[in-house]
């Protein structure tokens, strides 16, 4: 983090979705680097925003409650900012199938209006976009690199592709500096664990620290990669500080682990709870992507990023956080 | 056409954008094949719908004036139909940059609501989607086949990708039979020639038959391929009749010609008018795709389609049509 720490000092930073999991960790870090942080978050209960995520930073960051779909607020809020970390999004795959219009409104139309706001009112703002491995859909070969075909398996994946394309277009045509990371599974303090809507690992953590049984869908042999939140925040700050990264997109990723092994590890680390395999619920099966892990050599070779936090250590820190703060997240 | 002619007899067919260029030619053909044709068209003056396109068929097809963005009308209209030819769209590239929200509403949100209407009220309806070569953007290699990467250069291209993905998703997840053609430049009777908003060749025809000067952007060496409308209608009817084509997409295409040669040919065929090269207007340059021609071997090898109408002959027929009916299209 030393390399980028000075770049954000005294800078004016806007974080959409800033009370959510990634956003709040980023906000806390940027505040620690002496940036002036303004958070935009709608605090919709079903999404990831949680005021407690900003605990201890209430006086150091500005929390502006607004929805990114509110075009007029965004027109104002982007003004005078040096950086926009564009993290707001609807990220539930199952929600996107049950209510495709809302996913479209948040993940496409609102993204377009944020870009239009920047084009009209602040075209020099540096934008970071949080994209997702979901755009790859079912993988054709592993690990998945950035040239992999895009075969989205759900509405969410389709809309996130459109969002990426919009960002790249506004860079190419209007010259707005934009950098993109395609994130994989992320875990750590301040993630939503209330239900399985957004991430299954949050739900597993919820269950396991209450001594319950984790349900692993299918045979549990599906591989996934998991990045610890601090490594992700570091990647975001690193990539947004690099002029060479503008107009480009990079995978994050990690060593893969099977879901069964992950469940076993969580039980071992907490010393309670258990796990079992159960058949896929049909609404999940139809949009399941099978095994996935990302090839992160592009960002590693160019900028030196790699996931430094071992899974075991990251999980320990995460479990510790929720054991301390469980009631704030239920 | 013999092969498919019986398939559509007595079938109930809905054509969105059915008063437009492709839609009206398709409607006339299907009506001739004794299908029961209902047309949905908003007849927005800036788009391609023109009541005169249905001249002589007023008693044989049902013209229902409605916008595909009107979800409730679509919910009703898809019911009881065997086929949906989904042709409605905003197709102007420059309009999509100036008003990205409208392009998003028509090309993405309305497509989603048409699919939702089918899923809820008529999941067995057979859908044909008119997609476009615009989704490929700037080509990496020529001719462009269906595996070419998608690098859209404008909002229209981005939104058409989302539309394709939605259609494929609703096929895969909900089992709705859907077939897609990626269309290239199309010309022929009943195209809009009022301005250059939708297709430059229409505008050129307008200019040349009035003895004016065609303006060719750049050096005129850009290659493009042009399909005559009758060949396109045949491809649509063919592909929609093939069970093996469901869940798939196919390029159309033709022998390429440079824009300068095309201009020269138009002048030769009309015996009047002239052409000149002019620099690209900036708003066109920034979204220009350079040379393009499609590899149509996938549809040719599997289903035997190829563009039978020579360019010279197709242009002659087209020029003749507009010489007869010019005032209906100005």
Interface residues (C-beta under 8 A of the other chain):
Chain A: X97 X100 X101 X104 X108 X109 X112 X113 X116 X150 X152 X153 X154 X155 X157 X158 X159 X161 X162 X165 X166 X169 X172 X173 X286 X287
Chain B: X97 X100 X101 X104 X108 X109 X112 X113 X116 X150 X152 X153 X154 X155 X157 X158 X159 X161 X162 X165 X166 X169 X172 X173 X286 X287
